[in-house]
Amino acid sequence: MTLDAQLLEILVCPNDRGDLDYRETELVLVCTTCGYRYPIRDDIPVMLIDEATTVSDDEAARLQKKADDAGLQPTWEA
């Protein structure tokens, strides 16, 4: 089942407030800035950092390029 479009518009990564990439076939939401992967269980996104997994270095680089191309910037200060 596809997640509701309105829900996808308001969800952000709880780790860094980054945009999320919905991967319907994998049933995950992937943060485009930090790369955390949040599972979707029973059509409910589990937006808990403790439940998140990380992506490979190659996938993280791809996501960072996607964020850079879209002009997305982190919302935290270093």
C-alpha positions, 0 to 999 in steps of 0.5 A, spaced: 500 500 500 502 507 498 503 512 504 498 518 504 501 523 500 499 528 505 503 524 510 509 524 506 509 532 505 510 533 512 514 527 515 522 529 516 528 525 519 528 526 526 535 525 526 537 532 522 530 534 519 532 532 512 527 530 507 525 523 506 525 519 500 520 514 499 522 507 497 515 504 496 518 497 494 523 497 500 518 499 505 523 504 507 523 512 508 531 514 507 533 521 509 537 524 503 542 528 508 544 523 513 542 517 510 538 513 515 533 508 513 526 508 517 522 502 516 515 502 514 511 497 518 503 495 517 503 502 513 506 506 518 512 509 518 517 508 524 520 514 525 524 512 531 532 513 530 533 507 535 529 503 529 533 506 523 539 503 519 544 506 515 546 506 508 552 504 505 557 509 503 555 508 496 548 510 497 550 515 502 554 519 496 548 518 492 543 521 497 548 527 498 549 528 491 541 528 490 540 533 496 546 537 493 543 537 486 536 539 489 539 545 493 538 542 500 542 544 506 542 541 513 538 545 518 543 544 524 549 548 525 556 545 525 
